[in-house]
């Protein structure tokens, strides 16, 4: 006879659930406000800060002793675009939608996963599915948003420069994505093995 153990959450557990739920809701609301403001600014043509990545740009900055100029190579900068180029407006809106969707999905999955763990349901197919969804959406959504932001920055520089000469649309350090993928693989392995052990243990009861 199989028996599935149940556990009634303690007061501390219930408090933890509330804190995590409120934190998740706060993250989603903050992301929604930022998304609306950014999209609204892009549509209205207001000044927006845009991260750009010039190639081979060198400037003399007065940061030496007595304000003397020191040559610096600029690899990343922020340009105030007023307004965004028409070619970049649609990309900017898509970027913000992807960013908000990624944050919302990850936050909801992690809150649900936390609630299930506080309730004593540490392993199982549902938890594995929540962890998988949060991880995959987080990695792919972040990579997509970075690519779209790079396209917006490249479009801005193309408008400012002579045909975009000397600028690139995107450079990205792959290390965070690789580390994120590795961490996701380890977490999913732990959930999968834990779920199997739990099923085997329940089968002995």
C-alpha positions in Angstrom: 0.0 0.0 0.0 1.4 3.4 -1.0 1.1 6.4 1.2 1.9 10.0 0.3 3.0 11.9 3.4 1.3 15.2 4.0 2.6 18.1 6.0 0.7 21.1 7.4 2.7 24.3 7.0 3.8 25.9 10.2 3.3 29.6 11.0 6.9 30.3 9.8 6.2 28.4 6.6 3.1 30.4 5.9 4.9 33.6 6.7 7.6 32.6 4.2 5.0 31.9 1.6 3.5 35.3 2.0 6.9 37.0 1.9 7.9 35.2 -1.3 4.5 35.9 -2.9 4.7 39.6 -2.0 8.3 39.8 -3.3 7.3 38.1 -6.5 4.4 40.4 -7.0 6.5 43.4 -6.3 9.1 42.3 -8.9 6.4 41.8 -11.5 4.7 45.2 -10.8 8.1 47.0 -10.9 8.9 45.3 -14.2 5.5 46.2 -15.6 5.9 49.9 -14.7 9.3 50.0 -16.2 8.1 48.3 -19.4 5.1 50.7 -19.8 7.3 53.8 -19.2 9.9 52.6 -21.7 7.4 51.6 -24.4 5.5 54.9 -23.9 8.7 56.9 -24.2 9.7 55.1 -27.4 6.2 55.7 -29.0 6.1 59.4 -27.9 9.6 60.0 -29.1 11.0 61.2 -25.7 14.7 61.0 -24.8 15.7 57.5 -23.9 19.1 56.2 -22.6 20.4 53.5 -25.0 23.4 51.3 -24.3 25.8 51.2 -27.3 29.0 49.3 -28.0 31.4 51.3 -30.3 34.4 49.6 -31.8 37.8 51.2 -31.7 36.5 54.4 -30.2 39.3 56.3 -28.3 38.8 59.5 -26.3 41.1 61.7 -24.3 39.6 62.0 -20.8 40.8 64.6 -18.3 41.4 62.2 -15.5 45.1 62.4 -15.1 47.1 64.5 -12.6 46.0 68.1 -12.7 43.3 67.2 -15.2 45.6 66.1 -17.9 44.1 64.1 -20.7 44.5 60.3 -20.6 43.6 58.2 -23.7 40.8 55.8 -23.1 39.2 53.1 -25.3 35.4 53.1 -25.0 33.8 49.7 -25.3 30.4 50.5 -23.9 28.6 53.8 -23.5 25.1 55.2 -23.0 23.6 57.5 -25.7 20.6 59.6 -25.0 18.4 59.1 -28.1 15.8 61.7 -28.7 13.9 60.3 -30.4 14.7 56.7 -31.2 15.3 56.0 -34.9 12.1 54.7 -36.5 14.0 51.4 -37.3 14.6 50.9 -33.6 11.1 51.6 -32.2 9.6 48.3 -33.0 12.7 46.4 -31.8 12.7 48.4 -28.5 9.0 47.5 -27.9 9.7 43.9 -28.6 12.7 43.9 -26.3 10.6 45.3 -23.5 7.9 42.8 -24.0 10.4 39.9 -24.0 12.0 41.3 -20.8 8.7 41.7 -19.0 7.5 38.2 -20.1 10.8 36.7 -18.9 10.7 38.4 -15.5 7.0 37.5 -15.0 7.4 33.9 -16.0 10.4 33.3 -13.8 8.9 35.1 -10.8 5.6 33.2 -11.0 7.4 29.8 -11.4 9.8 30.4 -8.5 6.9 31.6 -6.2 4.9 28.5 -7.0 7.9 26.3 -6.5 8.7 27.9 -3.2 5.1 27.4 -2.0 5.2 23.7 -2.9 8.5 23.3 -1.1 7.1 25.0 2.0 4.2 22.6 1.9 6.6 19.7 2.0 6.3 18.8 -1.7 10.0 19.1 -2.3 10.3 16.7 -5.3 7.9 15.7 -8.0 7.0 16.2 -11.7 5.3 19.6 -11.0 8.4 21.0 -9.2 10.7 19.7 -11.9 8.4 21.3 -14.6 8.4 24.7 -12.6 12.2 24.7 -12.3 12.7 23.7 -15.9 10.3 26.5 -17.1 11.9 29.1 -14.9 15.4 28.2 -16.0 14.8 27.8 -19.7 12.7 31.0 -20.0 15.2 32.9 -17.9 18.2 31.9 -20.1 16.5 32.2 -23.5 14.6 35.4 -22.5 17.7 37.1 -21.2 19.7 36.1 -24.3 16.9 37.4 -26.6 16.6 40.7 -24.7 20.4 41.2 -24.9 20.3 40.6 -28.7 17.4 43.0 -29.2 19.0 45.7 -27.0 22.2 45.3 -29.1 20.1 45.8 -32.2 18.6 49.0 -30.8 22.0 50.3 -29.9 23.4 49.5 -33.3 20.5 51.2 -35.0 21.1 54.4 -32.9 24.8 54.4 -33.8 23.9 53.8 -37.5 21.8 57.0 -37.4 24.6 59.0 -35.7 27.6 57.7 -37.7 28.4 57.6 -41.4 26.6 54.4 -42.4 27.4 52.7 -39.1 31.1 52.5 -39.9 33.2 51.5 -36.9 30.3 50.2 -34.8 28.9 46.8 -34.1 25.4 45.8 -33.2 26.0 43.3 -30.5 28.8 41.9 -28.3 27.9 39.7 -25.4 29.9 37.7 -22.8 28.7 34.1 -23.1 30.0 33.2 -19.7 26.8 34.2 -17.7 24.6 32.1 -20.1 27.0 29.1 -19.9 27.0 29.3 -16.1 23.3 29.7 -16.0 22.8 26.7 -18.2 25.2 24.7 -16.0 23.3 25.7 -12.9 20.0 24.8 -14.5 21.3 21.4 -15.5 22.5 20.7 -11.9 19.2 21.8 -10.4 17.1 19.7 -12.8 19.3 16.7 -12.1 18.8 17.1 -8.4 15.0 17.5 -8.8 14.9 14.4 -11.2 16.9 12.2 -8.9 15.1 13.4 -5.8 11.7 12.7 -7.4 12.8 9.2 -8.4 14.1 8.4 -4.9 10.9 9.7 -3.4 8.8 7.5 -5.7 11.0 4.5 -4.8 10.7 5.3 -1.1 6.9 5.6 -1.3 6.7 2.3 -3.1 8.2 0.6 -0.1 5.6 2.0 2.4 
